């Protein structure tokens, strides 16, 4: 699978964005508010074309299930890479392949506003952490 981006949990999206800009990253999206997942998101890239997704919880009291995965991770570390996102052309097939490898699905494929309503799904493994799949058509 092709790596799409690394997701980084942040306390303050705007403040973190400014710091990443000082390190040579530039926004490649607008800040998106995803009410379903209860987060604010922006994608940034550097000159080597590495893509990071900065993610901030909007209201931690509303987080539940897969939506709380970010919250749970942030209690361990304030700012860190907490997931790797892979691209797939068939999210259902890729999801089955991960489940066959005993990687647990924590959020079924659903449209995501940050990806122009393409489907995303989330998985977790105690050995490798969180994985996101994004369907690219």
GICOR-V239555 format. One record per run of one state. SS is the DSSP state (h for helix, s for strand, l for the rest). FROM is the first residue (numbers start at 1). LEN is the number of residues. If there is no record, write none. Layout:
[[SS FROM LEN] [SS FROM LEN]]
This chain:
[[l 1 1] [s 2 8] [l 10 3] [h 13 10] [l 23 3] [s 26 2] [l 28 4] [s 32 3] [l 35 4] [s 39 7] [l 46 5] [s 51 7] [l 58 2] [h 60 3] [l 63 2] [h 65 10] [l 75 5] [s 80 9] [l 89 2] [h 91 10] [l 101 3] [s 104 9] [h 113 3] [l 116 2] [s 118 8] [l 126 3] [s 129 7] [l 136 2]]
